Each structure stands twice: as C-alpha cells, then as structure tokens.
Amino acid sequence: MQRRKFLQNISLLSAAAGLPAIGNAATEKKKKKFTVAFISDIHVKPLAAAEAGMTKALQNVNSVQPAFIINGGDCIMDALVADKEKTKTQWDLFNKIMQAENKLPVKYCIGNHDIWGWQLKEDMKSDPLYGKGWWLQQTGYTKTYHSFTNDNWHFIVLDSVQENNGGYIALLDNEQFAWLEAELESNKEKFICIISHIPIMSFCSAMFFNDMLPNGDWKLSRALLHTDARKIKALFKKYPNIKTCLSGHIHLQDEVEYLGIKYYCNGAVSGNWWSGVFQDFAPAYALFDFFADGSVERKMVEY
C-alpha cells in the first residue's frame, strides 16, 4: 500500500509540473501600468484653511509621484455668483498655489463652480470670459470636453454641467454625446476611463441631502446625478472595454459596480468646503492604479 501511494504521489507531482504557474500568471495579469491622482472639489478661496489645505494636498500628491493628476473640477470656491474681481482673485490664488506646489502634469475636468456668471443678476453674456470661457482660458483647452491616451488606457473627459434656467443640470448636450460615441467607436482596442465632474452612476448622490421629500421619497437633484444616465448606460453597453468612470462633485465617496463598469465618486479635497468633515468623509483625494488587464484599484488618501 505504501509503494502504491508513493507512485500515486509521484504521478500527481509530475502532472502538476506540466501545468502553467497559475500564481505567476495571475501576478503578470495584474501588472500595474501606472498610477493617477484624482483631486477634486478643491474650492480654494482667500482663507487660511483653504490655502493651507490645497498646499498640503498638492505636496502630498507630489510626494507620491503618480504619472499625472486628474483635476475633477471645482478648482475655486465659486464663480457662478461671483463678480469678475472676486472670480479673478480665486483663479489667481489657485494658479499661485499650483505653480508653487505642483510639478506633475494635470488634466482638467470642468466643474459647476468653475463657470462664471450663470447666476449673476447682472448680464455678463457679452464678456468673452462669461460662462465656461474663463475655465477654457485657465486650462488652455479649446473645448470643455477632451480625451487623451496613456499607455493602453484612453481617458475621455466630459462636461457634465449644462445651463438650466439660471442654474445647471447634469447631462451631455447632443453635440458632446455624438463626440463621445465617436471617441468610443475609434478606441475599441484600448481600455476606457470616463471622467465627469458630476457622477453618471452613484449611490452617494442620494445621500447628499439630510432630509427626504414630504412623502418619504428620496430627494435626488438633477444637479447631483446625470439626468441622462439611462441614455449613457445604453451607449456604454456597446463597449465592454469601458472599465471605470471617475467623478467628484458630491464631496462623498462611493464605489458602484454596474453592468461591468466601476463608478467611483471620490470625495473632496476641501471636505466640508474647508469646514472639516462632510457627512463622515474627511478632506481627501484618490489614488488609482491602472492595470494591464483593464482593472482599476482605488485608495483614498486623507492627506
């Protein structure tokens, strides 16, 4: 019996030697390609806490040395209702701190508070900086949506914020949606990461308000979640190479996997608009590892 068991064990070992090294294959499959820092909702303004906080966040990000930074929008406290002088003061402060503290490439996504004058009582529409013009001047882009490629990943940066009767609504206009379709169609061989200031899919969008509607229904604003999410979902289903969508805006954090895509809402560098913690989430930014197999992993950093 012992001789028979010995021969059986020899046979099993020989068979195992002929198999691929599963552990090594998995490790190779998960090979990291690069790391990206996602910083959003800085909301900088002439306030000691805001200036010190933005400075510290950038110092922390630069010490990690990611491949580049994605700025998820709302660089400044607010331009929607600020006059020209106050808006310039905010952008000048933002640029001063960026120039002093950041040495990394930055890709920008427009946020609602980066837009000048939509809620001003005075008519500023003739000013070339009105609306999204100021953000375009600051970033050097020709359009508020754009794309770029890094390694085998293609990044598509959207403009979530459309004017709506003196306010704003989260959706893509027809021209931008057609552009998005074309981007997806021409990049089928790459993994896709979508960037939007306002989430396309999110649970924490429903948690933003502390109260409910009078009848007990959830309160979910058209300014907190893409109102065209179903239309975007239908488009995304055609492209299994879309792997992740990153957003800010809500100042809360969540991770939602929906139909094979991971949607991450990434908190805020400013936390509670520079007043500490917002609904249990401290001021933070996100680090994303992008892998060769199309997977993504996030780490939140409370800097």
SEKOLGU-821804 format. One record per residue (C-alpha): residue number from 1; y, z, x. Coordinates in steps of 0.2 Angstrom, whole numbers, plus 2048, in hexadecimal, padded with zeros to 3 digits. Layout:
BEGIN
+-----+-------+-----+------+
:   k : north :  up : east :
+-----+-------+-----+------+
: NUM :     Y :   Z :    X :
...
+-----+-------+-----+------+
***
This chain:
BEGIN
+-----+-------+-----+------+
:   k : north :  up : east :
+-----+-------+-----+------+
:   1 :   800 : 800 :  800 :
:   2 :   80C : 804 :  80E :
:   3 :   808 : 7F3 :  817 :
:   4 :   80C : 7EA :  806 :
:   5 :   81C : 7F3 :  803 :
:   6 :   821 : 7F0 :  815 :
:   7 :   81E : 7DD :  812 :
:   8 :   828 : 7DD :  802 :
:   9 :   837 : 7E5 :  80A :
:  10 :   836 : 7D8 :  819 :
:  11 :   836 : 7CA :  80B :
:  12 :   845 : 7D2 :  802 :
:  13 :   84F : 7D4 :  812 :
:  14 :   84B : 7C2 :  817 :
:  15 :   851 : 7BB :  806 :
:  16 :   861 : 7C6 :  807 :
:  17 :   865 : 7BF :  818 :
:  18 :   865 : 7AD :  811 :
:  19 :   872 : 7B2 :  804 :
:  20 :   885 : 7B0 :  806 :
:  21 :   88F : 7C0 :  80B :
:  22 :   896 : 7C4 :  7FA :
:  23 :   8A1 : 7D1 :  800 :
:  24 :   8A9 : 7C6 :  80D :
:  25 :   8AB : 7B8 :  801 :
:  26 :   8B4 : 7C3 :  7F5 :
:  27 :   8BF : 7C9 :  803 :
:  28 :   8C3 : 7B7 :  808 :
:  29 :   8C6 : 7B3 :  7F6 :
:  30 :   8D3 : 7C1 :  7F4 :
:  31 :   8DC : 7BC :  804 :
:  32 :   8EE : 7C0 :  802 :
:  33 :   8FA : 7B2 :  804 :
:  34 :   90B : 7BB :  803 :
:  35 :   915 : 7C9 :  7FB :
:  36 :   925 : 7C8 :  7F1 :
:  37 :   931 : 7D5 :  7EC :
:  38 :   937 : 7D4 :  7DA :
:  39 :   948 : 7DD :  7D7 :
:  40 :   950 : 7DD :  7C7 :
:  41 :   95E : 7E5 :  7BC :
:  42 :   968 : 7EC :  7CB :
:  43 :   977 : 7ED :  7C0 :
:  44 :   983 : 7F1 :  7CF :
:  45 :   994 : 7F7 :  7CB :
:  46 :   9A2 : 801 :  7D4 :
:  47 :   999 : 812 :  7D3 :
:  48 :   992 : 81C :  7E2 :
:  49 :   981 : 81E :  7DA :
:  50 :   97F : 80B :  7D7 :
:  51 :   986 : 806 :  7E8 :
:  52 :   97A : 812 :  7F1 :
:  53 :   96B : 80E :  7E6 :
:  54 :   96D : 7FB :  7E9 :
:  55 :   96F : 7FE :  7FB :
:  56 :   960 : 809 :  7FC :
:  57 :   955 : 7FD :  7F2 :
:  58 :   959 : 7EE :  7FD :
:  59 :   956 : 7F8 :  80D :
:  60 :   945 : 7FD :  806 :
:  61 :   941 : 7EB :  801 :
:  62 :   946 : 7E5 :  812 :
:  63 :   93B : 7F2 :  81B :
:  64 :   92C : 7EB :  812 :
:  65 :   930 : 7D9 :  818 :
:  66 :   929 : 7CF :  809 :
:  67 :   92A : 7BC :  80A :
:  68 :   939 : 7BB :  7FF :
:  69 :   942 : 7C5 :  7F0 :
:  70 :   942 : 7BF :  7DE :
:  71 :   952 : 7C6 :  7D6 :
:  72 :   94D : 7C8 :  7C3 :
:  73 :   95F : 7C8 :  7BD :
:  74 :   96D : 7D4 :  7B8 :
:  75 :   974 : 7D5 :  7C9 :
:  76 :   984 : 7DD :  7C3 :
:  77 :   987 : 7EA :  7B6 :
:  78 :   98E : 7DE :  7A9 :
:  79 :   999 : 7CF :  7A8 :
:  80 :   996 : 7CB :  795 :
:  81 :   9A5 : 7D6 :  790 :
:  82 :   9AE : 7D8 :  7A1 :
:  83 :   9BE : 7CF :  7A4 :
:  84 :   9BF : 7C4 :  7B3 :
:  85 :   9C6 : 7D1 :  7BF :
:  86 :   9B8 : 7DD :  7BB :
:  87 :   9AB : 7D0 :  7BC :
:  88 :   9B1 : 7CA :  7CD :
:  89 :   9B1 : 7DC :  7D3 :
:  90 :   99F : 7DE :  7CE :
:  91 :   999 : 7CE :  7D7 :
:  92 :   9A3 : 7D2 :  7E6 :
:  93 :   99B : 7E3 :  7E8 :
:  94 :   98A : 7DB :  7E5 :
:  95 :   98D : 7CE :  7F3 :
:  96 :   994 : 7DB :  7FF :
:  97 :   984 : 7E6 :  7FD :
:  98 :   978 : 7D7 :  7FE :
:  99 :   980 : 7D0 :  80E :
: 100 :   980 : 7E1 :  816 :
: 101 :   96E : 7E6 :  811 :
: 102 :   963 : 7D7 :  80E :
: 103 :   95C : 7CB :  81B :
: 104 :   94F : 7C3 :  810 :
: 105 :   94F : 7B3 :  806 :
: 106 :   954 : 7B6 :  7F3 :
: 107 :   94F : 7AB :  7E4 :
: 108 :   95A : 7AF :  7D4 :
: 109 :   956 : 7B0 :  7C2 :
: 110 :   965 : 7B2 :  7B6 :
: 111 :   967 : 7C1 :  7AB :
: 112 :   971 : 7C4 :  79C :
: 113 :   97D : 7D0 :  7A4 :
: 114 :   980 : 7C3 :  7B2 :
: 115 :   989 : 7B7 :  7A5 :
: 116 :   99B : 7B8 :  7A3 :
: 117 :   9A6 : 7BA :  793 :
: 118 :   99A : 7B6 :  785 :
: 119 :   99F : 7C6 :  77D :
: 120 :   9B2 : 7C6 :  782 :
: 121 :   9BE : 7C6 :  773 :
: 122 :   9C9 : 7BA :  77E :
: 123 :   9C4 : 7A8 :  77E :
: 124 :   9BF : 7A4 :  790 :
: 125 :   9B5 : 794 :  78D :
: 126 :   9C1 : 789 :  796 :
: 127 :   9BE : 793 :  7A6 :
: 128 :   9B1 : 78A :  7B1 :
: 129 :   9A9 : 79B :  7B5 :
: 130 :   9A7 : 79F :  7A3 :
: 131 :   995 : 7A3 :  79D :
: 132 :   988 : 79F :  7AA :
: 133 :   994 : 796 :  7B5 :
: 134 :   998 : 7A6 :  7BF :
: 135 :   986 : 7A9 :  7C3 :
: 136 :   983 : 797 :  7C8 :
: 137 :   992 : 799 :  7D4 :
: 138 :   98B : 7A9 :  7DB :
: 139 :   979 : 7A2 :  7DE :
: 140 :   97D : 790 :  7E3 :
: 141 :   971 : 789 :  7D6 :
: 142 :   976 : 77A :  7CC :
: 143 :   96C : 77F :  7BD :
: 144 :   967 : 790 :  7B6 :
: 145 :   954 : 78C :  7B7 :
: 146 :   94B : 786 :  7C7 :
: 147 :   93B : 786 :  7D0 :
: 148 :   934 : 787 :  7E2 :
: 149 :   923 : 788 :  7EB :
: 150 :   91D : 794 :  7F7 :
: 151 :   90C : 791 :  7FF :
: 152 :   900 : 78C :  7F0 :
: 153 :   90B : 795 :  7E3 :
: 154 :   918 : 78C :  7D9 :
: 155 :   926 : 797 :  7D2 :
: 156 :   92F : 792 :  7C2 :
: 157 :   93F : 79C :  7BE :
: 158 :   945 : 79B :  7AC :
: 159 :   955 : 79F :  7A3 :
: 160 :   951 : 7AA :  795 :
: 161 :   962 : 7AE :  78F :
: 162 :   96A : 7A2 :  782 :
: 163 :   97B : 7A6 :  779 :
: 164 :   979 : 7AB :  767 :
: 165 :   988 : 7AE :  75C :
: 166 :   991 : 7B9 :  769 :
: 167 :   981 : 7C1 :  76F :
: 168 :   972 : 7BA :  777 :
: 169 :   960 : 7B5 :  772 :
: 170 :   950 : 7B4 :  77D :
: 171 :   94A : 7A2 :  77D :
: 172 :   949 : 792 :  786 :
: 173 :   954 : 784 :  780 :
: 174 :   94C : 773 :  77C :
: 175 :   952 : 76B :  78D :
: 176 :   94B : 77A :  797 :
: 177 :   93B : 77A :  78D :
: 178 :   938 : 767 :  791 :
: 179 :   93C : 76B :  7A4 :
: 180 :   92F : 779 :  7A4 :
: 181 :   922 : 76D :  79C :
: 182 :   926 : 760 :  7AA :
: 183 :   925 : 76E :  7B8 :
: 184 :   914 : 774 :  7B1 :
: 185 :   90D : 762 :  7B0 :
: 186 :   912 : 75D :  7C2 :
: 187 :   90B : 76D :  7CA :
: 188 :   8F9 : 76E :  7C3 :
: 189 :   8F2 : 770 :  7D5 :
: 190 :   8FC : 780 :  7D8 :
: 191 :   8FB : 792 :  7D1 :
: 192 :   90A : 795 :  7C6 :
: 193 :   916 : 7A4 :  7C5 :
: 194 :   923 : 7A5 :  7B7 :
: 195 :   933 : 7AF :  7B9 :
: 196 :   93E : 7B4 :  7AB :
: 197 :   94B : 7C1 :  7A9 :
: 198 :   945 : 7C5 :  797 :
: 199 :   933 : 7C8 :  795 :
: 200 :   928 : 7BA :  78C :
: 201 :   91A : 7C6 :  788 :
: 202 :   91D : 7D9 :  789 :
: 203 :   918 : 7E9 :  781 :
: 204 :   926 : 7F3 :  788 :
: 205 :   933 : 7E8 :  77F :
: 206 :   92D : 7F1 :  76F :
: 207 :   92F : 802 :  778 :
: 208 :   942 : 7FF :  77D :
: 209 :   949 : 807 :  76D :
: 210 :   945 : 819 :  769 :
: 211 :   946 : 817 :  756 :
: 212 :   93D : 80B :  74A :
: 213 :   943 : 801 :  73B :
: 214 :   945 : 80B :  72B :
: 215 :   935 : 805 :  724 :
: 216 :   92B : 80A :  734 :
: 217 :   92A : 7F9 :  73B :
: 218 :   92C : 7F7 :  74E :
: 219 :   93E : 7F2 :  753 :
: 220 :   93D : 7E3 :  75F :
: 221 :   94E : 7DA :  763 :
: 222 :   94F : 7C8 :  765 :
: 223 :   958 : 7CC :  775 :
: 224 :   949 : 7D6 :  77C :
: 225 :   93B : 7CA :  77B :
: 226 :   93A : 7B7 :  77B :
: 227 :   93B : 7B1 :  769 :
: 228 :   932 : 7A1 :  76E :
: 229 :   923 : 7AA :  775 :
: 230 :   917 : 7A2 :  76A :
: 231 :   91D : 791 :  76F :
: 232 :   91C : 795 :  781 :
: 233 :   90B : 79C :  77F :
: 234 :   905 : 78C :  778 :
: 235 :   90C : 783 :  787 :
: 236 :   904 : 78F :  793 :
: 237 :   8F3 : 78D :  78C :
: 238 :   8F3 : 77B :  792 :
: 239 :   8F5 : 781 :  7A4 :
: 240 :   8E7 : 78D :  7AA :
: 241 :   8F0 : 78D :  7BC :
: 242 :   8FE : 798 :  7B4 :
: 243 :   8F9 : 7A9 :  7BB :
: 244 :   908 : 7B5 :  7B8 :
: 245 :   919 : 7B7 :  7B0 :
: 246 :   926 : 7C4 :  7B8 :
: 247 :   935 : 7CB :  7AF :
: 248 :   941 : 7D9 :  7AE :
: 249 :   94F : 7DD :  7A1 :
: 250 :   946 : 7EB :  798 :
: 251 :   948 : 7F8 :  7A6 :
: 252 :   936 : 7FD :  7A2 :
: 253 :   925 : 7F8 :  7AA :
: 254 :   916 : 7F1 :  7A3 :
: 255 :   907 : 7E5 :  7A7 :
: 256 :   900 : 7DA :  799 :
: 257 :   8F2 : 7CE :  79B :
: 258 :   8F2 : 7C1 :  78D :
: 259 :   8E7 : 7B2 :  78C :
: 260 :   8E4 : 7B2 :  79F :
: 261 :   8F6 : 7B5 :  7A5 :
: 262 :   8FD : 7C5 :  7AC :
: 263 :   90E : 7C9 :  7A5 :
: 264 :   917 : 7D7 :  7AF :
: 265 :   927 : 7DF :  7AA :
: 266 :   92E : 7E7 :  7BA :
: 267 :   93A : 7F5 :  7B6 :
: 268 :   94C : 7F6 :  7BD :
: 269 :   953 : 7FA :  7CE :
: 270 :   961 : 803 :  7C4 :
: 271 :   955 : 80D :  7B9 :
: 272 :   95F : 814 :  7AB :
: 273 :   96E : 80A :  7B0 :
: 274 :   971 : 816 :  7BF :
: 275 :   96F : 825 :  7B5 :
: 276 :   95D : 82A :  7BB :
: 277 :   94D : 827 :  7B2 :
: 278 :   94C : 81B :  7A3 :
: 279 :   93E : 820 :  797 :
: 280 :   932 : 827 :  7A4 :
: 281 :   936 : 819 :  7B1 :
: 282 :   93F : 81D :  7C1 :
: 283 :   94A : 810 :  7CA :
: 284 :   93E : 804 :  7D2 :
: 285 :   93A : 7F2 :  7D8 :
: 286 :   929 : 7E9 :  7D8 :
: 287 :   91F : 7E2 :  7E7 :
: 288 :   913 : 7D4 :  7E2 :
: 289 :   905 : 7CE :  7ED :
: 290 :   900 : 7BC :  7EA :
: 291 :   8EE : 7B7 :  7EE :
: 292 :   8E5 : 7A7 :  7F3 :
: 293 :   8DA : 7A8 :  7E4 :
: 294 :   8E9 : 7A8 :  7D7 :
: 295 :   8E9 : 7BB :  7D4 :
: 296 :   8F8 : 7C6 :  7D5 :
: 297 :   8F9 : 7D9 :  7D8 :
: 298 :   909 : 7E4 :  7D5 :
: 299 :   90F : 7F4 :  7DD :
: 300 :   91E : 7FC :  7D6 :
: 301 :   929 : 805 :  7E3 :
: 302 :   934 : 813 :  7DE :
: 303 :   93F : 811 :  7ED :
+-----+-------+-----+------+
***
